[in-house]
Amino acid sequence: MRFTVNRDVFSESVSFAVKLLPQRPTQPLLSGALIEAAGDQLTISSFDYEVSARTSITAEVSEAGRALVSGRLLSEIAQRLPHSDVEVSLLDARVEVRCGSATFSLPAMPVEEYPQVPQVDTVSGSVPADVFADAIAQVSLAASKDDVTPVITGVQFEVTENSLTLTATDRYRVATRGIDWENQGGQEQLSALVPSKIVTEVGKTFANDGRVQVAIVKDGERELIAFTGGAKTVTSLLIKGNYPPVGRLFPTEVDNYAVMNTAELVEAVGRVGLVLEREAALRFSFAEGMVTLEAAGTEAAQAVETVDAHLVGEEMIVSLKPQFLLDGLRSTHSEFARIAFTRTDNPGKPGPVLITSQRSKDEADEESFRYLLQPNLLLR
């Protein structure tokens, strides 16, 4: 194997291919990046039996072949090479990387023992890349970080006719967003539970690729999802299990809510929350014209601040954990945010608050992002 390739293109491709490699692979081989050169194409891929990444770039191939080397080491080397064309060759059991005055010699791992990287030839549908990335950023942060319950560590994908809905929860909050879906596989209803880490990386990687093709494969032997944008593909095994029916938690309508400037409320929460202990909540008193934030911290530290608010319906008092609230406010991606109050059978215990985006103080946003947050019990 021998080829010459543009330094920047090579570095970017290797970085993409190894980004999802596990920090502690179960086998040394699974820490490798597979390099395949043929014709005028160079393909770089990685696979750990659960997640794969694969990309192809143009290269001047003088000798076809394939090699397997340490992925993270190759990526670090590629990022620091001089600005010149890169020549890579396989000599005996070593991969030699030459660039300008720099030369690296890396041990090659046994490529014949490397697992077959998944190939997905079907397409279920496609989504606008920028909108998809935006939806992922809004939803994925609500996925659980606790591996005790694997089903809620993922993001649920639900395809219905011409829409794709993403949903995530960690029991304390639920985030959901619907976007347009161009059906290309003929199936009008599909579902997939995808690890949130993979979803987050997909959003970052494909944000500028025009459209992202999505393939959901459930053929008995394997259950996986594939994302393709340009010449890059990421596949992931799906999480097995039944996702909780969190959609029914959202109220069908609310008539009691407050609208505030998002940035002003975010800044106020950050300031008032300075005196709080880590797991403590902030008290929010909503009245016409303003919301009052109150915090009582350790050693008698206290903080109070008011923010302009437009209230519709009754005055309301709720206590919310600052970080969870900030996540919801920032995820609205809008100048104004609406906090709606739901009711429970217990008059002494407020229901979850529903956070959505607003175009203005008087006009709701048509975007389908919704963030449901469970309040703490009222501070006495």
N, C-alpha and C positions, 0 to 999 in steps of 0.2 A: 504494500500500500504506500502510495506517495501522492501528495497533492499540495497545491499552493492556493491560498485563499486570503481575501482581504482581512486585515487584522481586526477592525472594528466589527465587521459582520461575524467573524469567527467568535470573538469574545462574547457578543450578545447572544449568539446561538448556544454556546456552551453554558452560559449563565442561565438561560431559560431551561435548558435540558436538565440541569442538576438542582434547580431551585427546590424541587419537591422531594429530593432524596432524603431518607430518614437520617437523623443525627446518629443513631445507633442501629445500623442495619443488622438483621439477624444472621446474615452471611456476608463475608467480605466482598463477594462478587456484586452484591446489590448496592455497593457504594460506587459502582463503576459507571462511566459514560461510554456508551457503545458508539464507535465512529465507523461509518460505512461510506466508502468512496466508490462511485461507479459512474461512467459516462461523464457528464459535467455537473453531477450532483454530489453533495456531501450531506449525509444524514447523521444527526447526532441525537441519541435517545437515552433514556434511563427508565428503569422499571424495578419495582420492589415487590411484585406480585399483587399489590393493591392499587398503586398509582403509577402512571407512566406519563412521560413527556417526550415529544418527538418533533423535530423540526428539520427542514431541508433548506440548503442554501446552494448557490452556484459556486463551483470551484474548478480550478484547472487540475484535472486528475490525470496524472501521467502513469499511474499504476493502480488498478482497482484492488480493493481489499477491505478488510475490517479489523478493528482492534478494540480492546477494552482496557481503559485506564481509570485511575482514581478520578472521579468526577469533580469533587471539590478542589483537589489540587490542580487539575487542569484548568478549572475556572479561575482560580486565583492567579495562575501563571498567565492565562490569556488576558486578564484585565491589566496586567502590569507589563506586557510586552511593549517594545519600542514601536513607534508608528511606522511600520513597514509591512510588506506582505509576509505572511506566515507560511513556512514550508514544514509539513508534517510527513514523517515517513516511519514505516515499521521495519526495523532491522533486527532480525532474530527474535528475541523475546523482549525487545524494548521499543518504546515509541519515542522518536526524537523530534523535538519541536525547535525549529530555527526561525529567528526573526531578528533582522539587523545583526548586531554583534552578540546577541544573546542566544544561547543553546541550552536546551533542557533535555535530559534523557530520563524517561519514566518507565518503570517496569510494567509490562503488559500482563494482564490477567488472562486466564484461559477462556477465550471467547466462545469456544464450543460448549462450555458449561453454562453460559448465560441463558436465562429464560427468554422465550419468544415474546417480543414486545407486542401487546394487543393491537390488532388491526380492525378497525370498524369501517365497513364500506357503506353503511346505510346512513340516512339523515332523517331525523324525525321532524325537524323544523329549524327555523332560524329566527334570530332576534337582532334588533339594532344594537351594535356593540356598546355605544355610549350610554344608551338607556339601560341596557343590561347591567353595565358596570355601576351605574347610579343606583339601580334597584338593589344590587348585591351589597353595596356600601350601606344602604339604609337598613337592610334586614339582617345580615349575617352577624352583626354585633350582639343580637339578642339570643343567639344560640348558646346552649349550656356549655360550660367548660368542664363539667363534672362527668367523667367517664363511667360513673356508676350506672347511669341510665343512658346507654349509647344512642337511643333513638332521638333524644333531644339535643345531641351534640351536632346534629346535621341541619341542613336547610331543606325544607320540603318543596319540591317542584310539582306543581299541579297544572297540567295542560287541559284546557277545556275549549273546544272549537278553535277560536283564533286568539286566545289569551293564555299567558303563562303567569301563574301566581307563585311567588316565593314567600315562604313563611318560616319563622324561627321563634323558638321560645326557650326560656330557662326556668319556667314555672312562675317567675315573678313578673314577667312581661312577655308580650307577644308582639312581634313586628311582622307586617305583611305588606306586599306591594305587587300589584298586577301590571303587566306590560303586554304590548302587542306581540303576537306569535304568528309567524308565517308557516302554516302547516305544509310539510313536504313529504310526510310519510304516510298520509292517509288515515292515521289514527287520530280521532278527535278527543280521546281521553287517555292521558298518560300520567303517571306519577313516578317520582324518584326521590329518594332520601339520600342526599349527598353530604359528605363530611364538610363542615363549615370551613375548615382550613383550605380545602381544595376550592370551594366556591369563592372564597376571598381572593386567592391567588389568581383564579380565572378572571375575576373582575378587573384586577390590576393589569394582567397580562394582555387581555384582548380589548381593552377600553378604546383603542384607536384603530381597530381593524375593520371598520365599516359594518360588517355583519358577522355574527358568530353562529356557526352551524352547531346544532345540538342533536346528538343521537342517544336515545334511551333504548338499551338492549336488554331484553329479558327473554332469553331463549331456553331456559331450563338449565343449561350448563353454566351459564354465567349471567350475572346481573351487573351491568355497568353503564356508565354515562360517558360520552365523549364530547369534548368541546373543540371546535376547529375554527381558527381565525387565520387567514392567509396561509402560510406554510407551517403553522404551528398547531399541534394537537395535544390535548391533555385528556387522559382517561382516568377514571376512578371506579373502583368497586362501590356499589351502593350499600348503605347501611340497611341491614335486615331488621324487620320489625314493623309494627303498626304505629304510625304517627298519631299522637293524641288529637282528638277533634277540636282543636283550639279555635277554629273559625266560629263556632257557635257561641264563644264567649263575647264576641263583639256585639254591641247593641245595634238594633236595626235603626233606631233614631234616638237623638238626644235633643232636649230643649233647654238644657241648663249648661252654659259654657262661658268661657272667658277667652278673649283674643288679646294677645300682647305682641309687641315687637320681639322677635326671637333673640336678636343679639343683645338687647337690653336685659331680657330675663336671664340669658345665659351668664352675662357678666355679673348680675346681681347674685345669682345662685353661687357662683364661684367665690364672691367676696364674703357673703354671709356664711357660707359653708366652712370658712377657714377656722372657725372656733369649734367645730363639731368633732366628736370622736369618729373613728373610722366607720362604724356601722350605724351611726345615729341618723335621724331623719330631720328634715327641715319642715317647719310648720308654715303653711300657706293659707292666708285669710283673704278670700276673694270678695270684694265689694265693688259697687259701681264706681268706676273711675280709677280703681287701683287694686293691686294685690300687695299684701304686706308679708314679707319673709321674716321669720323669726328663728333664731338658733340659740340654744343654751349649751355651752360646752363645759369642759372641765375647769376646775378652779374658778368658778363663777364667771367665766368669760361668756359674753353675750353679744349678739349682733342683730340689728333690725334694719330693714331697708324696704322701701316701697317702689313699685314699678307701675307705670300707667297701664290700665287694663280696661277693656270694654266688656262689661258683664251682661249676659242675657240670662234671665231667670233669677233664681234665688241666690242669696249670699251663701258661700260655702267655705268650710275649713277642712283641709286635708294635710296629711303629713307624708312626705315623699322622700325617698333616698336620693340625695343630690346627683350621684353619678348616673343612676338609672334615668333620672329626669333629663339630665344633660344629654345623654345618648339619644333620647327621643327628640328633644328640641333640635339638636344639631342634624338629626336625620331628616327633618322636614325639608331641608334645603330650600327654605323660603324666608322671606323677610318677616312674615307674621306667622304665629303659631296659635292654634286653637286647643285649649284644654277643656274637654267636655267631661261633665260629672255624671256618672251612672248611679243608679239607685239599687239598694239591697233591701231585703225584708226586715233587716235590723236597722232601725232609725239611728242608732248610736254608732253604726259602723258604715263609713262611706264605701261605695263600690269602686271598682277600678276607674281610673281616669283615662280618657281616650285622647291621644295627641295626634293632630293632623295639621297639614299645612294650609295657609290662607294666602290669597293673593293680596288682600288688603284687610283692614279691620272689619269691613262689611261683606266681603266677597270670599266665599270658600274656594279653595283650589280644586280643580278637576282631577288632579293626580290622586291615584288610589293608594297612596301610602297611609297606613294606619299603625299606631303604636299604642298598645293597651298596657297600662302600668298599674299594678296592685299597690294601693296605699298602705302605709303602716297604720296602726290604730292611732287615733287622735292623741296627741300629747296632752297630758292633763296639767 
